[in-house]
Amino acid sequence: MGTLADMAPVNIRWNTGMTVAALLLVTGGVLVVMGGAPGTPLHTAGFGILVLASAVYMGARIWMLTRKQKP
């Protein structure tokens, strides 16, 4: 007899990289909106965080595609 996770109709896989990317995306978006005009320190910081979020997302996607799957 399998465990409860084996019998579940949907297997939810948690990815920390995707979670971090989502948090960075929200944080950067809020800072960009709060910053107002381009060139202000908040706008610049928010844009940098958005770039970082995209890099973290890409790294998490590559890791998901290249890792070994459990049989």
C-alpha positions as CSV (number, residue, x, y, z in Angstrom):
1,M,0.0,0.0,0.0
2,G,1.4,3.4,-1.0
3,T,1.6,6.5,1.1
4,L,-0.9,9.3,1.0
5,A,1.4,11.3,-1.4
6,D,1.5,8.3,-3.7
7,M,-2.3,8.1,-3.8
8,A,-2.9,11.9,-4.3
9,P,-4.4,12.8,-7.7
10,V,-2.1,15.8,-8.1
11,N,1.6,15.8,-7.1
12,I,2.6,19.3,-6.1
13,R,6.3,19.9,-6.5
14,W,7.8,22.8,-4.5
15,N,10.6,24.7,-6.1
16,T,12.5,27.2,-3.9
17,G,14.0,29.0,-6.8
18,M,10.6,29.8,-8.3
19,T,9.4,31.0,-4.9
20,V,12.3,33.4,-4.6
21,A,11.8,34.6,-8.1
22,A,8.1,35.3,-7.4
23,L,8.9,37.2,-4.2
24,L,11.6,39.3,-6.1
25,L,9.1,40.0,-8.9
26,V,6.5,41.3,-6.5
27,T,9.1,43.4,-4.5
28,G,10.6,44.9,-7.7
29,G,7.3,45.7,-9.2
30,V,6.2,47.5,-6.0
31,L,9.4,49.5,-5.9
32,V,9.1,50.5,-9.6
33,V,5.5,51.7,-9.0
34,M,6.4,53.5,-5.8
35,G,9.5,55.1,-7.5
36,G,7.4,57.0,-10.0
37,A,9.6,58.7,-12.7
38,P,12.5,56.8,-14.2
39,G,15.8,57.8,-12.6
40,T,14.6,58.0,-9.1
41,P,16.5,55.7,-6.6
42,L,13.4,53.5,-5.9
43,H,12.6,53.1,-9.6
44,T,16.2,52.1,-10.3
45,A,16.4,49.7,-7.4
46,G,13.0,48.2,-8.4
47,F,14.2,47.7,-12.0
48,G,17.4,46.0,-10.7
49,I,15.4,43.7,-8.6
50,L,13.2,42.8,-11.6
51,V,16.3,41.9,-13.6
52,L,17.5,39.8,-10.7
53,A,14.1,38.1,-10.5
54,S,14.3,37.1,-14.2
55,A,17.8,35.7,-13.7
56,V,16.7,33.7,-10.7
57,Y,13.6,32.4,-12.6
58,M,15.8,31.4,-15.6
59,G,18.2,29.6,-13.3
60,A,15.3,27.8,-11.5
61,R,13.9,26.7,-14.9
62,I,17.2,25.4,-16.1
63,W,17.7,23.5,-12.8
64,M,14.2,22.0,-13.1
65,L,14.9,20.8,-16.7
66,T,18.3,19.3,-16.0
67,R,17.9,17.6,-12.6
68,K,17.5,13.9,-12.4
69,Q,13.9,12.7,-11.9
70,K,13.1,10.2,-9.2
71,P,11.9,6.9,-10.8
